[in-house]
Amino acid sequence: RYALLLNERGHVMDDGMILRDSETRFVLSFTSGGAANAEMWVRDWIDVWGLAVHVLDRTMSLAAINVTGPLAATLLDRAGLMNPPRFLGHTRAEIAGVPCHVMRLSFTGEAAFELHHPIDRSVELWRALMALGSDLGIRPHGLQALFGLRLEKGHVIVGMDTELDTTPRRIGMDWAVRMEKPRFIGRAALERTAKLDDQRRWLGFSMDGPAPM
């Protein structure tokens, strides 16, 4: 499930995914630069609410390779993933012999699979994927390509498209907040500000011809 991390004022601090591994075990992912702050925030509220929850930060022990594009599933089939997860699904599988937590997400707007794996096997996995995809036209992509694709899709980058007082409503993400839940951080503030006018909105533009850089 996609989730927003809110503060007490209902402002967006970060976003990421919540994945259920078992009845009592979950995996949380956040933006690349926001993991440490998100971990601190989660730990604080576990303490405030007196929850029986243990948190393990695996940011430095795991690496992630994102295989994206219309031929992503074809490449991963060659690498051993015969039954890829559906969108927003996840599974654990060996990809080219490397144990991976495969997450079906998409920040590019294309079919995409994040392969989370032990950091000491990254070079091995990268080289295997590049070799298996050579006849498919596989290419590494950088941040500029990623940012261009996410703009076309309309994906938000927290910190780039948001400000310190950005609410889910302002970025068109009311759908990501479930007000029927009995409690979550920021709920009271969102309930109060829902009645107030706010003309600021995050909007996309369509234009003829190629978009300016």
Solvent accessible surface area in square Angstrom, and as a share of the most:
residue,aa,sasa,rsa
1,R,157,0.57
2,Y,52,0.20
3,A,25,0.20
4,L,28,0.14
5,L,27,0.13
6,L,11,0.06
7,N,32,0.16
8,E,99,0.44
9,R,171,0.62
10,G,0,0.00
11,H,33,0.15
12,V,9,0.05
13,M,50,0.22
14,D,7,0.04
15,D,18,0.09
16,G,13,0.12
17,M,20,0.09
18,I,71,0.36
19,L,7,0.03
20,R,131,0.48
21,D,44,0.23
22,S,54,0.35
23,E,137,0.61
24,T,123,0.72
25,R,126,0.46
26,F,97,0.41
27,V,35,0.20
28,L,80,0.40
29,S,26,0.17
30,F,54,0.22
31,T,45,0.26
32,S,117,0.76
33,G,82,0.79
34,G,13,0.12
35,A,21,0.16
36,A,75,0.58
37,N,70,0.36
38,A,1,0.01
39,E,41,0.18
40,M,110,0.49
41,W,39,0.14
42,V,34,0.19
43,R,107,0.39
44,D,72,0.37
45,W,49,0.17
46,I,26,0.13
47,D,114,0.59
48,V,98,0.57
49,W,88,0.31
50,G,65,0.63
51,L,74,0.37
52,A,108,0.84
53,V,75,0.43
54,H,180,0.81
55,V,44,0.25
56,L,138,0.69
57,D,68,0.35
58,R,104,0.38
59,T,67,0.39
60,M,162,0.72
61,S,54,0.35
62,L,50,0.25
63,A,22,0.17
64,A,59,0.46
65,I,22,0.11
66,N,50,0.26
67,V,14,0.08
68,T,37,0.22
69,G,11,0.11
70,P,115,0.72
71,L,85,0.42
72,A,3,0.03
73,A,44,0.34
74,T,60,0.35
75,L,7,0.03
76,L,0,0.00
77,D,71,0.37
78,R,102,0.37
79,A,9,0.07
80,G,36,0.35
81,L,8,0.04
82,M,136,0.61
83,N,130,0.67
84,P,52,0.33
85,P,17,0.11
86,R,207,0.76
87,F,126,0.53
88,L,79,0.39
89,G,21,0.20
90,H,55,0.25
91,T,46,0.26
92,R,130,0.47
93,A,28,0.21
94,E,108,0.48
95,I,0,0.00
96,A,34,0.27
97,G,40,0.39
98,V,0,0.00
99,P,59,0.37
100,C,6,0.03
101,H,10,0.04
102,V,0,0.00
103,M,2,0.01
104,R,55,0.20
105,L,22,0.11
106,S,23,0.15
107,F,67,0.28
108,T,5,0.03
109,G,38,0.37
110,E,73,0.33
111,A,36,0.28
112,A,1,0.01
113,F,2,0.01
114,E,48,0.21
115,L,0,0.00
116,H,32,0.14
117,H,1,0.01
118,P,45,0.28
119,I,94,0.48
120,D,124,0.64
121,R,73,0.27
122,S,25,0.16
123,V,91,0.52
124,E,80,0.36
125,L,0,0.00
126,W,111,0.39
127,R,170,0.62
128,A,26,0.20
129,L,5,0.03
130,M,53,0.24
131,A,72,0.56
132,L,61,0.30
133,G,0,0.00
134,S,79,0.51
135,D,107,0.56
136,L,44,0.22
137,G,44,0.42
138,I,42,0.21
139,R,185,0.67
140,P,79,0.49
141,H,82,0.36
142,G,46,0.44
143,L,120,0.60
144,Q,126,0.56
145,A,48,0.37
146,L,31,0.15
147,F,67,0.28
148,G,32,0.31
149,L,62,0.31
150,R,8,0.03
151,L,110,0.55
152,E,148,0.67
153,K,114,0.48
154,G,35,0.34
155,H,52,0.23
156,V,9,0.05
157,I,28,0.14
158,V,29,0.17
159,G,63,0.61
160,M,105,0.47
161,D,32,0.17
162,T,14,0.08
163,E,108,0.48
164,L,174,0.87
165,D,51,0.27
166,T,3,0.02
167,T,15,0.09
168,P,3,0.02
169,R,62,0.23
170,R,23,0.08
171,I,8,0.04
172,G,47,0.45
173,M,20,0.09
174,D,82,0.43
175,W,168,0.59
176,A,23,0.18
177,V,25,0.14
178,R,120,0.44
179,M,65,0.29
180,E,133,0.60
181,K,92,0.39
182,P,127,0.80
183,R,142,0.52
184,F,39,0.16
185,I,34,0.17
186,G,7,0.06
187,R,57,0.21
188,A,74,0.57
189,A,3,0.02
190,L,20,0.10
191,E,85,0.38
192,R,147,0.54
193,T,36,0.21
194,A,69,0.53
195,K,164,0.69
196,L,106,0.53
197,D,133,0.69
198,D,27,0.14
199,Q,158,0.70
200,R,125,0.46
201,R,109,0.40
202,W,74,0.26
203,L,128,0.63
204,G,73,0.71
205,F,173,0.72
206,S,119,0.77
207,M,107,0.48
208,D,146,0.76
209,G,57,0.55
210,P,133,0.84
211,A,70,0.54
212,P,110,0.69
213,M,206,0.92
